[in-house]
């Protein structure tokens, strides 16, 4: 069997959360006798069309971008040729241009859509896009939601509930080498006090402004690893508040991330908007057996982090509740060891890449 994955970006141009999910499916499906191709856009389609972990990453030339959506004249012919070779076409939503590819060149074979997220930010453009979106979603064979929470809270998915199944996103422990002792010792010397860890791109929906407000009354360090468009504003907030316990680490290596995940008191993930549809960083924390603090936003974050079981879930943009949750782990009123152990068990049961791949392969076979 051959699968064609379609998304706006992919390795080596970009390797974010959706791209990592596609990679895990394509790589893992090989053990089930399933070959994969991936079609995405690139400024350099020749140089960036590469073989990657047993599958081909094909590129169509990016013509222009508008509202974070890439468009490509070249993609129509590339899609037509690659979909003709495939047994199933697997789309990754949202990417409005992809809807056009599908509707203007119907592949004439089963199609599946992984619905990664609602369109949250572009509210005005969404109203113009809705007719195309619903025509596309109505025409595909099957839709996959990444968590039961997202299925229940998405108005769009509720409309297609009858053909939607749930396959949570999983990660592979083999992709996360453990940090050497010397590296961990170096971080311990730098941050000897208990500390909370955030890892991610510093975007508008990550809720870090609330975490910084909460930090004023937390007797622990808060380490923020990552870069992004909100960095200058967040650093100014820390400076204005006169906080000495909030530390911006910038971009860190995978080994440094592994070291910090092992050493942190808990992982804190204050995303406050539905743009945070799942939270792969939470899956990483669960993999390392760490308790988590996140916000209830009706998405997959509360699927990964179960309140009172694997961590604590607080209302979004509530600095007082965030502060209380962090202090509960510092003073021991919340059992971080038990929560961490249950987080690791939940990862093993629900969020391993192998489990995700097996579920997708069953879905492919059914189609």
C-alpha positions, 0 to 999 in steps of 0.5 A: 500500500502507498500513502500520499501525505499532503501538508503545506510544509515538511522536512527539510524546510520545516519540522514542527509539530504537524511535520513530526507527526507526518514523519512518525506515521510515514516512518512507522508505517514501513514496518506494516508494509506501507510506503509513504510520500509527502507533498509540501511547498518549498522555495527550493523544490529541487534542493529540498526534494529528499529521501527521509527515513525511508520515504520521499519528501516531494516539493512543489514550488511556493508561488506566494503566501497569504495569511499563513497559507502557501499557494503554488501553481506547480502543486497541481501537477505534482499532486495529480502525479503523486496521488495517481500512484497512491492508494490513499491520500492523507491530508493534514488540516488546516491548509486551505490551498490543499482543499483546492488541490483535492476539489480541482483534482479529485484523486478518485480513491479513499481520502483521510484528513487528520484534523490538527486544529480549528482555524482560530486566528483568522476569524474574518478570512474563516468566514470567506473560507467556510464554504470551501472548507465544508465542501472539502470536509464533506467530500473526504472519506474519513476524518481523524481528530487527535483527541476526544476533547477536541472532537467534543469542543470543535463546532466543525468536527461535530458536523462530521462526527459520523465519519470521525475517529480519534487517534491521539498523536504519539512520540517515539522514545527512541528519538529522545536520547537521555542526557549524560550525567555531566550535562545534568550536573552542569544544569544543576550547578546553574539552577540549584533551586527547584525549577519549573520548565516551559519548552516551546515557540514563544507565540501569542497563544502560549500564555507565557504572560500569565506564567510570568505574572504567577512567578512573582509569588512562586518560590522556585525558578522558572525556565523558559526554553525557546525563541519566538515573536513574543520574546522581546515583549515577555522579557520586558514584562519580566524586567518591569516586574523586577523578577529574578526567578524567570530565566530565558534560555533561548533555543536549546539542544535536544540533549539539554532539553532531555536534561532539563526535563529530567531535572525539573520539578514539573513541566508548565504549559500555560497556553490559553487559546485553542490555537494550542490544539494538542501540545506535543511538549506535554507528551514529551514531559509525560514521556519523561515521567514529569507532572504537568501544569496546563490550562483547560482550553477544551483541546488535547492539552487536557487529554494529555494532562489529566487533572489530579492524575498526571498533573494539575489543570487550571483556568486559562489566564488565571495567574493566581491559579497558576501560582497555586498549582506551582506552589502545590508542587513546591510545598508538597501539597500536590503529590508530584511523584505520583503524578509523574509516575501516572504521566509516564504510564499514560504516555506508555498506554496512549501516546507512543508513536508505535500506538499511533502508527498502528491505529493509522495503519488499521484505518488505512486497511479499513479504507 
